[in-house]
Amino acid sequence: MNDDARPDYDLAVVGAGPAGQAACLALPDGPRIVVIEEQLRPGGQILRQPPRAFSVRGWLEGAEYRRLKARLAAFESLESVEWRGGCSVLGAREAGEGWRLALSDGGGVREVTARRVLIATGCYDMAVPLPGWTLPGAMSAGGVQAFVKSQMLAPGHRIAFAGSHPLQLLAADQLRKAGGTVAAVAFSQPFRRFVLKALGRPWTALTNLPRLMSVLLMGWRLRAAGVPIHFGRAPTAVEGRDRVQGLRLEDGAVVACDAAAFCFGFLPQSDLPRAMGLAVRPARPGGWKACHDAWMRASRPGAYVAGETTGVKGADAAAAEGALAGLAVAVDMGVLPLREAVRRA
């Protein structure tokens, strides 16, 4: 197919987490849309669905997942979207008036074309290399969540969590509910630093009060279950010979465990935007985030970005950005008046 031929799709959405789902739901019927996702089923990391052959009792129960699961169900009911799960985007380049994407689905590499592309590829755990971090059983907290969420499987008998991000409390709590044993949770920073940060940004703390209370509740449940929670005790090494046998903290204490999960924050997944030549800028705590305008348009025509590839802000913000991107695509296609898009935005 030459670059002047009609593209296969009007829009290719890369990533089926909250941002990609919200974008598709914001679009009116009519455009030819394909959603490309590395996982076999949609949901992203936050709603990592079990394989279709599995049945997981009580999958992601709780009020915090109710709205996410409702959006997922609405997305899965869309008949206008072609689903390509288990498929990776190796690269994308401008072709004529659109984009040509190279895909790998396990059966080889093939190409598809789309007039517009939305990148909603999320984020990933920030790796912090420590002595022993390559031992079998050393992983990220997100890796533990992938096992627990999709199959209620504990990737070890006794798992220690360490890092600087509060998400490790959530991962540890989910592991405990799945029947795993949490050896300890260790934070690098002292507890007073969390308090001072909240006091220094009171409006942010107040607007996120339900999340803060949820984190405190997780910590209380872990302590009530006998899990040690340490502050100001950073991990310094993973102990073991052929596998993880312990986690050493900065005061010299070793927590006995057969798996160690680290959580030092998250980096935007910017590989594809950078490969496409889209503008990026430094992100915190590291990496790069894709640049965009108020409607999530990226720096090249026909390219849009949404979700945590633009900066790590959580699932609600990702969904809001995805919805804005979907409205922008609809306006640019001429299937939605700008005034109506502004009203919906």
Secondary structure in CASP SS format (residue, H / E / C, confidence):
PFRMAT SS
TARGET T0000
AUTHOR 0000-0000-0000
METHOD secondary structure of the structure
MODEL  1
M C 1.00
N C 1.00
D C 1.00
D C 1.00
A C 1.00
R C 1.00
P C 1.00
D C 1.00
Y E 1.00
D E 1.00
L E 1.00
A E 1.00
V E 1.00
V E 1.00
G C 1.00
A C 1.00
G C 1.00
P H 1.00
A H 1.00
G H 1.00
Q H 1.00
A H 1.00
A H 1.00
C H 1.00
L H 1.00
A H 1.00
L C 1.00
P C 1.00
D C 1.00
G C 1.00
P C 1.00
R C 1.00
I E 1.00
V E 1.00
V E 1.00
I E 1.00
E E 1.00
E C 1.00
Q C 1.00
L C 1.00
R C 1.00
P C 1.00
G C 1.00
G C 1.00
Q C 1.00
I C 1.00
L C 1.00
R C 1.00
Q C 1.00
P C 1.00
P C 1.00
R C 1.00
A C 1.00
F C 1.00
S C 1.00
V C 1.00
R C 1.00
G C 1.00
W C 1.00
L C 1.00
E C 1.00
G C 1.00
A H 1.00
E H 1.00
Y H 1.00
R H 1.00
R H 1.00
L H 1.00
K H 1.00
A H 1.00
R H 1.00
L H 1.00
A H 1.00
A H 1.00
F H 1.00
E H 1.00
S C 1.00
L C 1.00
E C 1.00
S C 1.00
V E 1.00
E E 1.00
W E 1.00
R E 1.00
G E 1.00
G C 1.00
C C 1.00
S E 1.00
V E 1.00
L E 1.00
G E 1.00
A E 1.00
R E 1.00
E E 1.00
A E 1.00
G C 1.00
E C 1.00
G E 1.00
W E 1.00
R E 1.00
L E 1.00
A E 1.00
L E 1.00
S E 1.00
D C 1.00
G C 1.00
G C 1.00
G C 1.00
V E 1.00
R E 1.00
E E 1.00
V E 1.00
T E 1.00
A E 1.00
R E 1.00
R E 1.00
V E 1.00
L E 1.00
I E 1.00
A C 1.00
T C 1.00
G C 1.00
C E 1.00
Y E 1.00
D E 1.00
M C 1.00
A C 1.00
V C 1.00
P C 1.00
L C 1.00
P C 1.00
G C 1.00
W C 1.00
T C 1.00
L C 1.00
P C 1.00
G C 1.00
A E 1.00
M E 1.00
S E 1.00
A H 1.00
G H 1.00
G H 1.00
V H 1.00
Q H 1.00
A H 1.00
F H 1.00
V H 1.00
K H 1.00
S H 1.00
Q H 1.00
M C 1.00
L C 1.00
A C 1.00
P C 1.00
G C 1.00
H C 1.00
R E 1.00
I E 1.00
A E 1.00
F E 1.00
A E 1.00
G E 1.00
S C 1.00
H C 1.00
P C 1.00
L H 1.00
Q H 1.00
L H 1.00
L H 1.00
A H 1.00
A H 1.00
D H 1.00
Q H 1.00
L H 1.00
R H 1.00
K H 1.00
A C 1.00
G C 1.00
G C 1.00
T E 1.00
V E 1.00
A E 1.00
A E 1.00
V E 1.00
A E 1.00
F E 1.00
S C 1.00
Q C 1.00
P C 1.00
F H 1.00
R H 1.00
R H 1.00
F H 1.00
V H 1.00
L H 1.00
K H 1.00
A H 1.00
L H 1.00
G H 1.00
R C 1.00
P H 1.00
W H 1.00
T H 1.00
A H 1.00
L H 1.00
T H 1.00
N C 1.00
L H 1.00
P H 1.00
R H 1.00
L H 1.00
M H 1.00
S H 1.00
V H 1.00
L H 1.00
L H 1.00
M H 1.00
G H 1.00
W H 1.00
R H 1.00
L H 1.00
R H 1.00
A H 1.00
A C 1.00
G C 1.00
V C 1.00
P C 1.00
I E 1.00
H E 1.00
F C 1.00
G C 1.00
R C 1.00
A C 1.00
P E 1.00
T E 1.00
A E 1.00
V E 1.00
E E 1.00
G C 1.00
R C 1.00
D C 1.00
R C 1.00
V C 1.00
Q C 1.00
G E 1.00
L E 1.00
R E 1.00
L E 1.00
E C 1.00
D C 1.00
G C 1.00
A C 1.00
V E 1.00
V E 1.00
A E 1.00
C C 1.00
D C 1.00
A E 1.00
A E 1.00
A E 1.00
F E 1.00
C E 1.00
F C 1.00
G C 1.00
F E 1.00
L E 1.00
P E 1.00
Q C 1.00
S C 1.00
D H 1.00
L H 1.00
P H 1.00
R H 1.00
A H 1.00
M C 1.00
G C 1.00
L C 1.00
A C 1.00
V E 1.00
R E 1.00
P E 1.00
A C 1.00
R C 1.00
P C 1.00
G C 1.00
G C 1.00
W E 1.00
K E 1.00
A E 1.00
C C 1.00
H C 1.00
D C 1.00
A C 1.00
W C 1.00
M C 1.00
R E 1.00
A C 1.00
S C 1.00
R C 1.00
P C 1.00
G C 1.00
A E 1.00
Y E 1.00
V E 1.00
A C 1.00
G H 1.00
E H 1.00
T H 1.00
T H 1.00
G C 1.00
V C 1.00
K C 1.00
G C 1.00
A H 1.00
D H 1.00
A H 1.00
A H 1.00
A H 1.00
A H 1.00
E H 1.00
G H 1.00
A H 1.00
L H 1.00
A H 1.00
G H 1.00
L H 1.00
A H 1.00
V H 1.00
A H 1.00
V H 1.00
D H 1.00
M H 1.00
G C 1.00
V C 1.00
L C 1.00
P C 1.00
L H 1.00
R H 1.00
E H 1.00
A H 1.00
V H 1.00
R H 1.00
R H 1.00
A C 1.00
END
